[in-house]
């Protein structure tokens, strides 16, 4: 065991409370991710050099409505996914706790499914290309992932495995063992690193290869999540065998879908960019 471990900082999960109303860091993290992602998409849609003249892109009004679709998809899908993938037996015995989202418990893969359904419905109703909207989300999604993982850290959930690295944390909600701050690992890989990678590709190709950015994001997330699973302490319900976890298994179809999107986008000629 290490001679030194970082004690968990004293962070009240409640930012401010007025009577029965409490605003939590967990909720603010999701709001920040959605709002900053929405603002970033507005900037992307205004950048003419990223689009082909023939492409139909979302208007400002469309993006305002898309924020509502995305919020519902993330919250409903993320919560339902957590209940089904990670805590079905527990929530079957405590069904009322399914509604207590403020206590934590959101599954990325469930939120992804929810957002995909929301995007498909939104694109259909607005006459937009589903792949184009997916590409927009792919560029900004790491912003929400970063804030979401930092919220996991503040909530002291999804902590890491015991370790002797000098930056180990002691999470009081877990035990008194020094552990990997796996939430921060995920915030840096799924959030910061993936944002840089997808942003670089977007800067080079724009949105003129529909599905390309969505494919890059899907591949990048699947690899980053699977890597971080080696450091995160899985619950008993998440253990598949001595190596595999539920997070790895759920990332596999995402990796396959990302590769398929990437190949499909690269096989087709890129749309002509707008004249300078």
Beta strands, then each sheet from edge to edge (+ up, - down):
strand 1: 6-7
strand 2: 14-18
strand 3: 21-24
strand 4: 169-170
strand 5: 178-179
sheet 1: 1+ 4+ 5-
sheet 2: 2+ 3-
end
